[in-house]
Amino acid sequence: MKEFELINRYFTGQGIARRDVDLGIGDDCALVRVPENCQLAVTTDTLVEGVHFFADISPRALGHRALAVNLSDLAAMGAEPAWVSLGLTLPSIDAQWLEEFTDGMHEIAEYYNVQIVGGDTTQGPLTITVCAKGIVPQGKALTRSGAKNGDWIYVTGPLGDSGLAIEARKQNWSIAEEHLENANKRFHFPSPRVAAGQVLRGIATSAIDISDGLLADLSHILKQSGVGAVIHADKVPTSAALNSLKNDDIRLQLALAYGDDYELLFTVSDDNKSILEAKLQQYGVEPVCIGQVVNNDGKLELLYHNQTMPLPNIGFEHFS
């Protein structure tokens, strides 16, 4: 199979066809229409074998994950996902692998009403680059720079499961099969909080998705907003899988600093706190308040049962 045979077989005419796409796969560029009084939100993520995923990950999970992490970025900006371009680098063409990979990608694309409009294929080490585009009403995008003194800090769901899945494999931890299965599912098939992000428009003062770890991603908000924060580690939501670990230090490290959770982390004023919780609950999201923004020039204080605790190693860094 040659490059254009691959594109025609697995991408051309596959998935949904949005009405705002005038020209999709098959030309030098795609042509799309952005609605009046809206802004275009654009994000790009690259996944590299051995860095972002294990070599034996199922192709379907990889297809899902590659798109989900980009949709999570759009969610953090309050954007509605619309179009995707895919750069796919393959060591060789494996028809069965491609069938499963594209099935995983098309499934999540259809669920979120996203059309794959173009991209590129080439030969080399397995690498997936996705450029996702979304739409947000003019001036309504969520950013990292709006947190104010006194705002409350929330997350949309439990943290640490992806870290548990990774470390359980690396360290050969003995974990109940049910818990390990749930942790692996959250790592391989993340659920971007797209609806929640759109609900937060006009309510949240700042937002970010948790990809590098709670404390690392919070530090981006604090830096860009010029504020500090107090976080209560014992209030950070965790799953039954993570809670099955008996070592408190490991459990806290995974929940606070590991990343790959793709929940939303956001701030909201005291006036909007009640309406926020009510609106998110309509979408099945139970937001959890984990702390408060304070005016102390970017300092992050971490409390555990109201006692100050040292900050763990914070977040993932590609170039350490």
C-alpha positions as a Markdown table, in Angstrom:
| # | Residue | x | y | z |
|---|---|---|---|---|
| 1 | Met | 0.0 | 0.0 | 0.0 |
| 2 | Lys | 1.3 | 3.5 | -1.0 |
| 3 | Glu | 0.8 | 6.8 | 0.8 |
| 4 | Phe | -2.2 | 7.9 | -1.2 |
| 5 | Glu | -3.8 | 4.5 | -1.1 |
| 6 | Leu | -3.5 | 4.7 | 2.7 |
| 7 | Ile | -5.1 | 8.1 | 2.9 |
| 8 | Asn | -8.0 | 7.1 | 0.6 |
| 9 | Arg | -8.7 | 3.9 | 2.4 |
| 10 | Tyr | -8.6 | 5.1 | 6.0 |
| 11 | Phe | -9.4 | 8.8 | 5.9 |
| 12 | Thr | -11.1 | 10.0 | 2.7 |
| 13 | Gly | -14.8 | 9.9 | 3.2 |
| 14 | Gln | -14.6 | 8.5 | 6.7 |
| 15 | Gly | -16.3 | 9.9 | 9.8 |
| 16 | Ile | -18.6 | 12.8 | 9.9 |
| 17 | Ala | -19.0 | 15.5 | 7.3 |
| 18 | Arg | -19.5 | 18.9 | 8.8 |
| 19 | Arg | -21.5 | 21.6 | 6.9 |
| 20 | Asp | -18.8 | 24.2 | 7.6 |
| 21 | Val | -16.2 | 22.2 | 5.7 |
| 22 | Asp | -16.1 | 23.4 | 2.1 |
| 23 | Leu | -13.1 | 21.3 | 1.2 |
| 24 | Gly | -11.6 | 18.5 | 3.2 |
| 25 | Ile | -9.0 | 15.7 | 2.5 |
| 26 | Gly | -7.5 | 15.6 | -0.9 |
| 27 | Asp | -6.2 | 19.1 | -1.7 |
| 28 | Asp | -3.2 | 21.2 | -0.6 |
| 29 | Cys | -5.3 | 22.7 | 2.1 |
| 30 | Ala | -8.7 | 22.2 | 3.8 |
| 31 | Leu | -11.2 | 25.1 | 3.5 |
| 32 | Val | -13.5 | 25.7 | 6.5 |
| 33 | Arg | -15.9 | 28.4 | 7.5 |
| 34 | Val | -15.6 | 30.1 | 10.9 |
| 35 | Pro | -19.0 | 31.5 | 12.2 |
| 36 | Glu | -19.3 | 35.3 | 12.5 |
| 37 | Asn | -18.4 | 36.8 | 15.8 |
| 38 | Cys | -16.3 | 33.7 | 16.7 |
| 39 | Gln | -12.6 | 33.1 | 17.2 |
| 40 | Leu | -10.6 | 30.1 | 16.0 |
| 41 | Ala | -8.9 | 28.1 | 18.7 |
| 42 | Val | -5.9 | 26.0 | 17.5 |
| 43 | Thr | -3.9 | 23.5 | 19.4 |
| 44 | Thr | -1.2 | 21.0 | 18.4 |
| 45 | Asp | 0.1 | 17.9 | 20.3 |
| 46 | Thr | 2.7 | 15.3 | 19.3 |
| 47 | Leu | 2.7 | 11.8 | 20.8 |
| 48 | Val | 6.0 | 9.8 | 20.4 |
| 49 | Glu | 6.3 | 6.1 | 21.1 |
| 50 | Gly | 8.3 | 5.4 | 24.3 |
| 51 | Val | 7.7 | 9.0 | 25.5 |
| 52 | His | 3.9 | 9.4 | 25.6 |
| 53 | Phe | 2.8 | 5.8 | 25.2 |
| 54 | Phe | 4.1 | 2.2 | 25.5 |
| 55 | Ala | 5.0 | 0.3 | 22.4 |
| 56 | Asp | 2.4 | -2.3 | 23.0 |
| 57 | Ile | -0.6 | 0.1 | 23.4 |
| 58 | Ser | -3.6 | -1.1 | 21.4 |
| 59 | Pro | -3.9 | 0.9 | 18.1 |
| 60 | Arg | -7.5 | 1.7 | 18.9 |
| 61 | Ala | -6.5 | 3.2 | 22.2 |
| 62 | Leu | -3.7 | 5.2 | 20.6 |
| 63 | Gly | -6.1 | 6.7 | 18.0 |
| 64 | His | -8.5 | 7.7 | 20.7 |
| 65 | Arg | -5.8 | 9.1 | 23.0 |
| 66 | Ala | -4.1 | 11.1 | 20.2 |
| 67 | Leu | -7.3 | 13.0 | 19.5 |
| 68 | Ala | -8.5 | 13.2 | 23.1 |
| 69 | Val | -5.5 | 15.1 | 24.4 |
| 70 | Asn | -6.0 | 17.8 | 21.8 |
| 71 | Leu | -9.7 | 18.1 | 22.4 |
| 72 | Ser | -8.8 | 18.5 | 26.1 |
| 73 | Asp | -6.8 | 21.6 | 25.2 |
| 74 | Leu | -9.8 | 23.0 | 23.3 |
| 75 | Ala | -12.0 | 22.2 | 26.3 |
| 76 | Ala | -9.7 | 24.2 | 28.6 |
| 77 | Met | -10.3 | 27.3 | 26.4 |
| 78 | Gly | -14.1 | 26.8 | 26.4 |
| 79 | Ala | -14.0 | 26.0 | 22.6 |
| 80 | Glu | -16.3 | 23.8 | 20.6 |
| 81 | Pro | -14.2 | 21.2 | 18.7 |
| 82 | Ala | -14.7 | 21.3 | 14.9 |
| 83 | Trp | -11.8 | 20.2 | 12.7 |
| 84 | Val | -8.6 | 18.1 | 13.0 |
| 85 | Ser | -5.5 | 17.7 | 10.9 |
| 86 | Leu | -3.3 | 14.6 | 11.5 |
| 87 | Gly | 0.4 | 14.0 | 10.9 |
| 88 | Leu | 1.1 | 10.3 | 11.0 |
| 89 | Thr | 4.6 | 8.9 | 10.9 |
| 90 | Leu | 4.8 | 5.1 | 10.6 |
| 91 | Pro | 7.7 | 2.7 | 10.5 |
| 92 | Ser | 5.8 | 0.7 | 7.9 |
| 93 | Ile | 2.2 | 0.2 | 6.6 |
| 94 | Asp | 0.4 | -2.4 | 8.6 |
| 95 | Ala | -3.2 | -2.7 | 7.4 |
| 96 | Gln | -4.6 | -4.2 | 10.6 |
| 97 | Trp | -2.9 | -1.7 | 12.8 |
| 98 | Leu | -4.2 | 1.2 | 10.7 |
| 99 | Glu | -7.7 | -0.2 | 10.7 |
| 100 | Glu | -7.8 | -0.3 | 14.5 |
| 101 | Phe | -6.0 | 3.1 | 14.9 |
| 102 | Thr | -8.4 | 4.9 | 12.6 |
| 103 | Asp | -11.4 | 3.2 | 14.2 |
| 104 | Gly | -10.3 | 4.6 | 17.6 |
| 105 | Met | -9.8 | 8.1 | 16.1 |
| 106 | His | -13.0 | 8.1 | 14.1 |
| 107 | Glu | -15.0 | 7.0 | 17.1 |
| 108 | Ile | -14.0 | 9.9 | 19.3 |
| 109 | Ala | -14.1 | 12.3 | 16.4 |
| 110 | Glu | -17.7 | 11.4 | 15.6 |
| 111 | Tyr | -18.7 | 11.6 | 19.3 |
| 112 | Tyr | -17.5 | 15.2 | 19.5 |
| 113 | Asn | -18.7 | 16.1 | 16.0 |
| 114 | Val | -15.2 | 16.7 | 14.7 |
| 115 | Gln | -14.1 | 16.2 | 11.1 |
| 116 | Ile | -10.6 | 15.1 | 10.0 |
| 117 | Val | -9.9 | 17.5 | 7.2 |
| 118 | Gly | -6.3 | 16.8 | 6.2 |
| 119 | Gly | -2.8 | 16.1 | 7.4 |
| 120 | Asp | 0.3 | 14.2 | 6.2 |
| 121 | Thr | 1.7 | 10.7 | 6.3 |
| 122 | Thr | 5.4 | 9.8 | 6.2 |
| 123 | Gln | 7.8 | 7.0 | 7.2 |
| 124 | Gly | 9.8 | 7.0 | 10.3 |
| 125 | Pro | 9.6 | 6.2 | 14.1 |
| 126 | Leu | 5.9 | 5.9 | 15.2 |
| 127 | Thr | 4.8 | 9.5 | 15.9 |
| 128 | Ile | 1.3 | 11.1 | 15.9 |
| 129 | Thr | 0.8 | 14.8 | 15.6 |
| 130 | Val | -2.7 | 16.2 | 15.8 |
| 131 | Cys | -3.7 | 19.8 | 15.1 |
| 132 | Ala | -7.2 | 20.5 | 16.4 |
| 133 | Lys | -9.3 | 23.5 | 15.7 |
| 134 | Gly | -12.3 | 24.8 | 17.6 |
| 135 | Ile | -14.7 | 27.7 | 17.7 |
| 136 | Val | -15.3 | 30.0 | 20.6 |
| 137 | Pro | -17.5 | 33.1 | 20.8 |
| 138 | Gln | -15.6 | 36.3 | 20.4 |
| 139 | Gly | -14.1 | 37.4 | 23.7 |
| 140 | Lys | -15.4 | 34.4 | 25.6 |
| 141 | Ala | -12.3 | 32.1 | 25.6 |
| 142 | Leu | -11.0 | 30.8 | 28.9 |
| 143 | Thr | -7.4 | 31.6 | 29.5 |
| 144 | Arg | -4.8 | 31.0 | 32.2 |
| 145 | Ser | -4.4 | 34.7 | 33.1 |
| 146 | Gly | -7.7 | 35.7 | 34.8 |
| 147 | Ala | -7.5 | 34.2 | 38.3 |
| 148 | Lys | -8.1 | 36.8 | 41.0 |
| 149 | Asn | -7.4 | 37.0 | 44.7 |
| 150 | Gly | -10.2 | 35.1 | 46.6 |
| 151 | Asp | -11.2 | 32.9 | 43.7 |
| 152 | Trp | -11.9 | 29.3 | 44.4 |
| 153 | Ile | -9.9 | 26.5 | 42.7 |
| 154 | Tyr | -11.7 | 23.5 | 41.3 |
| 155 | Val | -11.0 | 20.3 | 39.4 |
| 156 | Thr | -13.6 | 18.4 | 37.4 |
| 157 | Gly | -12.8 | 14.9 | 38.5 |
| 158 | Pro | -10.4 | 12.4 | 40.2 |
| 159 | Leu | -6.6 | 12.7 | 39.6 |
| 160 | Gly | -3.7 | 10.2 | 39.6 |
| 161 | Asp | -5.2 | 7.2 | 37.8 |
| 162 | Ser | -3.0 | 7.6 | 34.7 |
| 163 | Gly | 0.1 | 7.9 | 36.9 |
| 164 | Leu | -1.1 | 4.7 | 38.7 |
| 165 | Ala | -1.4 | 2.9 | 35.4 |
| 166 | Ile | 2.1 | 3.9 | 34.3 |
| 167 | Glu | 3.9 | 3.3 | 37.6 |
| 168 | Ala | 2.1 | 0.0 | 38.3 |
| 169 | Arg | 3.5 | -1.3 | 35.1 |
| 170 | Lys | 7.0 | 0.2 | 35.6 |
| 171 | Gln | 7.3 | -0.9 | 39.2 |
| 172 | Asn | 5.3 | -4.1 | 38.9 |
| 173 | Trp | 3.0 | -3.1 | 41.7 |
| 174 | Ser | 0.5 | -5.7 | 43.0 |
| 175 | Ile | -2.9 | -4.1 | 42.5 |
| 176 | Ala | -6.4 | -5.6 | 42.3 |
| 177 | Glu | -7.3 | -6.4 | 38.7 |
| 178 | Glu | -10.4 | -4.2 | 38.8 |
| 179 | His | -8.4 | -1.2 | 40.0 |
| 180 | Leu | -5.7 | -1.7 | 37.4 |
| 181 | Glu | -8.2 | -2.1 | 34.7 |
| 182 | Asn | -9.9 | 1.1 | 35.6 |
| 183 | Ala | -6.6 | 3.0 | 35.8 |
| 184 | Asn | -5.5 | 1.7 | 32.5 |
| 185 | Lys | -8.8 | 2.7 | 30.9 |
| 186 | Arg | -8.4 | 6.3 | 32.1 |
| 187 | Phe | -4.8 | 6.4 | 30.8 |
| 188 | His | -5.6 | 4.8 | 27.4 |
| 189 | Phe | -9.1 | 6.3 | 26.8 |
| 190 | Pro | -9.1 | 9.8 | 28.4 |
| 191 | Ser | -12.4 | 11.7 | 28.3 |
| 192 | Pro | -11.9 | 15.4 | 27.4 |
| 193 | Arg | -14.2 | 17.7 | 29.4 |
| 194 | Val | -15.5 | 19.4 | 26.3 |
| 195 | Ala | -19.0 | 20.1 | 27.6 |
| 196 | Ala | -17.7 | 21.3 | 30.9 |
| 197 | Gly | -15.3 | 23.7 | 29.2 |
| 198 | Gln | -18.2 | 25.4 | 27.3 |
| 199 | Val | -20.2 | 25.6 | 30.5 |
| 200 | Leu | -17.4 | 27.4 | 32.2 |
| 201 | Arg | -17.4 | 30.3 | 29.6 |
| 202 | Gly | -18.4 | 33.4 | 31.4 |
| 203 | Ile | -18.3 | 31.7 | 34.8 |
| 204 | Ala | -14.7 | 30.6 | 35.4 |
| 205 | Thr | -12.0 | 33.3 | 35.6 |
| 206 | Ser | -9.2 | 31.0 | 34.4 |
| 207 | Ala | -8.7 | 27.4 | 33.2 |
| 208 | Ile | -6.2 | 24.8 | 32.1 |
| 209 | Asp | -6.3 | 21.1 | 31.4 |
| 210 | Ile | -4.3 | 18.8 | 33.6 |
| 211 | Ser | -1.7 | 17.2 | 31.4 |
| 212 | Asp | 1.6 | 17.8 | 33.2 |
| 213 | Gly | 0.2 | 17.4 | 36.7 |
| 214 | Leu | -2.1 | 19.3 | 39.0 |
| 215 | Leu | 0.6 | 21.5 | 40.7 |
| 216 | Ala | 2.6 | 22.0 | 37.5 |
| 217 | Asp | -0.5 | 23.1 | 35.6 |
| 218 | Leu | -1.7 | 25.3 | 38.5 |
| 219 | Ser | 1.6 | 27.0 | 38.5 |
| 220 | His | 1.0 | 28.2 | 34.9 |
| 221 | Ile | -2.3 | 29.8 | 36.0 |
| 222 | Leu | -0.6 | 31.4 | 39.0 |
| 223 | Lys | 2.3 | 32.8 | 37.0 |
| 224 | Gln | 0.2 | 34.2 | 34.2 |
| 225 | Ser | -2.4 | 35.6 | 36.6 |
| 226 | Gly | 0.2 | 37.1 | 39.0 |
| 227 | Val | -1.3 | 35.4 | 42.1 |
| 228 | Gly | -0.6 | 32.6 | 44.5 |
| 229 | Ala | -2.7 | 29.7 | 45.9 |
| 230 | Val | -3.4 | 27.5 | 48.9 |
| 231 | Ile | -4.2 | 23.9 | 47.9 |
| 232 | His | -5.6 | 21.3 | 50.4 |
| 233 | Ala | -4.1 | 18.0 | 49.3 |
| 234 | Asp | -6.6 | 16.0 | 51.3 |
| 235 | Lys | -9.4 | 17.5 | 49.2 |
| 236 | Val | -8.0 | 16.5 | 45.9 |
| 237 | Pro | -10.4 | 13.9 | 44.5 |
| 238 | Thr | -9.0 | 10.4 | 43.9 |
| 239 | Ser | -10.6 | 7.2 | 42.6 |
| 240 | Ala | -11.0 | 3.9 | 44.4 |
| 241 | Ala | -8.2 | 2.5 | 42.3 |
| 242 | Leu | -5.7 | 5.2 | 43.6 |
| 243 | Asn | -7.1 | 4.9 | 47.2 |
| 244 | Ser | -6.3 | 1.2 | 47.2 |
| 245 | Leu | -2.6 | 2.2 | 47.5 |
| 246 | Lys | -1.6 | 2.0 | 51.2 |
| 247 | Asn | 1.4 | 4.4 | 50.8 |
| 248 | Asp | 0.1 | 7.9 | 51.4 |
| 249 | Asp | 3.2 | 9.5 | 49.9 |
| 250 | Ile | 3.0 | 7.6 | 46.7 |
| 251 | Arg | -0.8 | 8.3 | 46.4 |
| 252 | Leu | -0.3 | 12.0 | 46.9 |
| 253 | Gln | 2.6 | 12.2 | 44.5 |
| 254 | Leu | 0.5 | 10.5 | 41.8 |
| 255 | Ala | -2.5 | 12.8 | 42.4 |
| 256 | Leu | -0.7 | 16.0 | 42.7 |
| 257 | Ala | 2.2 | 15.8 | 40.3 |
| 258 | Tyr | 1.9 | 13.0 | 37.7 |
| 259 | Gly | -0.4 | 14.3 | 35.0 |
| 260 | Asp | -2.1 | 12.7 | 32.0 |
| 261 | Asp | -5.5 | 13.0 | 33.7 |
| 262 | Tyr | -7.0 | 15.6 | 31.3 |
| 263 | Glu | -9.5 | 16.9 | 33.9 |
| 264 | Leu | -10.0 | 20.7 | 33.9 |
| 265 | Leu | -8.5 | 22.8 | 36.6 |
| 266 | Phe | -10.2 | 26.2 | 36.9 |
| 267 | Thr | -10.8 | 29.2 | 39.2 |
| 268 | Val | -14.2 | 30.8 | 39.9 |
| 269 | Ser | -15.2 | 33.9 | 41.9 |
| 270 | Asp | -17.2 | 33.5 | 45.2 |
| 271 | Asp | -20.3 | 35.0 | 43.4 |
| 272 | Asn | -20.3 | 32.4 | 40.7 |
| 273 | Lys | -19.5 | 29.3 | 42.9 |
| 274 | Ser | -23.1 | 28.1 | 43.3 |
| 275 | Ile | -24.2 | 28.6 | 39.7 |
| 276 | Leu | -21.0 | 26.8 | 38.5 |
| 277 | Glu | -21.7 | 23.7 | 40.6 |
| 278 | Ala | -25.3 | 23.6 | 39.5 |
| 279 | Lys | -24.6 | 23.9 | 35.8 |
| 280 | Leu | -21.8 | 21.4 | 35.7 |
| 281 | Gln | -23.9 | 18.8 | 37.6 |
| 282 | Gln | -26.4 | 19.0 | 34.7 |
| 283 | Tyr | -23.7 | 17.4 | 32.6 |
| 284 | Gly | -22.8 | 14.8 | 35.1 |
| 285 | Val | -19.7 | 16.6 | 36.3 |
| 286 | Glu | -19.2 | 16.9 | 40.1 |
| 287 | Pro | -16.6 | 19.7 | 40.5 |
| 288 | Val | -14.5 | 19.6 | 43.6 |
| 289 | Cys | -13.1 | 22.7 | 45.3 |
| 290 | Ile | -9.5 | 22.0 | 46.4 |
| 291 | Gly | -8.3 | 25.4 | 47.4 |
| 292 | Gln | -8.3 | 29.2 | 47.0 |
| 293 | Val | -6.4 | 31.9 | 45.1 |
| 294 | Val | -4.4 | 34.3 | 47.3 |
| 295 | Asn | -2.6 | 37.5 | 46.5 |
| 296 | Asn | 1.0 | 36.4 | 47.4 |
| 297 | Asp | 2.9 | 36.9 | 44.1 |
| 298 | Gly | 2.8 | 33.3 | 42.7 |
| 299 | Lys | 3.6 | 31.4 | 45.9 |
| 300 | Leu | 2.0 | 28.0 | 46.1 |
| 301 | Glu | 1.3 | 26.6 | 49.6 |
| 302 | Leu | 0.3 | 23.0 | 50.0 |
| 303 | Leu | -1.6 | 21.9 | 53.1 |
| 304 | Tyr | -2.5 | 18.3 | 54.2 |
| 305 | His | -5.1 | 18.2 | 57.0 |
| 306 | Asn | -4.3 | 21.9 | 57.5 |
| 307 | Gln | -0.6 | 21.3 | 58.1 |
| 308 | Thr | 1.9 | 22.7 | 55.6 |
| 309 | Met | 3.6 | 20.0 | 53.6 |
| 310 | Pro | 6.6 | 20.2 | 51.2 |
| 311 | Leu | 5.8 | 20.4 | 47.5 |
| 312 | Pro | 6.5 | 17.1 | 45.6 |
| 313 | Asn | 8.5 | 17.0 | 42.4 |
| 314 | Ile | 6.2 | 19.0 | 40.1 |
| 315 | Gly | 5.1 | 17.8 | 36.7 |
| 316 | Phe | 6.6 | 16.3 | 33.6 |
| 317 | Glu | 9.4 | 18.0 | 31.7 |
| 318 | His | 10.5 | 17.0 | 28.2 |
| 319 | Phe | 13.9 | 18.7 | 28.4 |
| 320 | Ser | 15.1 | 18.1 | 32.0 |
